[in-house]
Amino acid sequence: MGNKLNFPATERNVSAILQVLQKHLPSGDIFEIASGSGQHVVQFAKAMPDHVFWPSDPDPDHIKSINAWANENRLANLKIASSLDCTNSKWINGQKDLSLPNTATAILCINMIHIAPIAAAQGLFTGANKRLGAGGILYLYGPFFGISEQEAASNIAFDLDLQQRDRTWGVRHLNIVKKIAYNEGFDLSTIIEMPANNYSVLFVRK
Ligand SMILES: C[S@@+](CC[C@H](N)C(=O)[O-])C[C@H]1O[C@@H](n2cnc3c(N)ncnc32)[C@H](O)[C@@H]1O
């Protein structure tokens, strides 16, 4: 087992997310922000050999876990995990980072923007604007308010729970995310309903 972390929710949602990515991701270099345990990115890299995956996370234990899953699977298209916090000025200003290519064709961020202050969503889009060319995809996955006509009870309860854990956290309203996205040069392209009241939300760089 070693450094490998096992997130049960990640194991549960990986195949539904993979189906969306296989349909919508342009091939090329794909950055993942907030890779967590690394269970997702290993499955993505296995199933999508034409895409090169660059995982990252700010948590040192998560970096170790991502690299442990990667070492076990030995995939040529899965790179070593970078230590990356998307509120960090280096990411926000688009500075060169020796551990990542300067540009990507898509950026993935799964289950992060509600478990972080809104500055993380802002930083994600600001940095993504600098690293994606026209047509580049920013893929978000997670719970959102403002999509379903009636909010799911489980998402309302989850939002309260998040705010009790940290009052800067919470399920984000799609309009707030859209506003950040538009200001950073992205259009909303696709919303896909996912299991357990989650959504895949795809933005495209103008
Ligand atoms: C709920 S976990 C999701 C992990 C993984 N994407 C998944 O779905 O299994 C949230 C992750 O966001 C990361 N995170 C929190 N704040 C961040 C930030 N400002 N920039 C990048 N990642 C961040 C955490 O370290 C954690 O790995």
The ligand as an ORCA input file, in Angstrom:
! r2SCAN-3c Opt
* xyz 0 1
  C     -11.895     16.574     -2.333
  S     -10.264     16.526     -2.871
  C     -10.509     16.039     -4.570
  C      -9.357     15.263     -5.092
  C      -9.565     14.599     -6.450
  N      -9.702     15.576     -7.508
  C     -10.752     13.674     -6.397
  O     -11.817     14.019     -6.923
  O     -10.616     12.602     -5.813
  C      -9.827     18.235     -3.022
  C      -8.384     18.459     -3.441
  O      -8.204     19.849     -3.694
  C      -6.874     20.177     -3.349
  N      -6.818     21.651     -3.204
  C      -7.322     22.404     -2.208
  N      -7.042     23.707     -2.418
  C      -6.345     23.774     -3.588
  C      -5.761     24.849     -4.319
  N      -5.841     26.109     -3.897
  N      -5.110     24.564     -5.479
  C      -5.033     23.288     -5.925
  N      -5.573     22.233     -5.261
  C      -6.210     22.469     -4.105
  C      -6.649     19.393     -2.059
  O      -5.282     19.244     -1.734
  C      -7.343     18.077     -2.397
  O      -6.436     17.154     -2.966
*
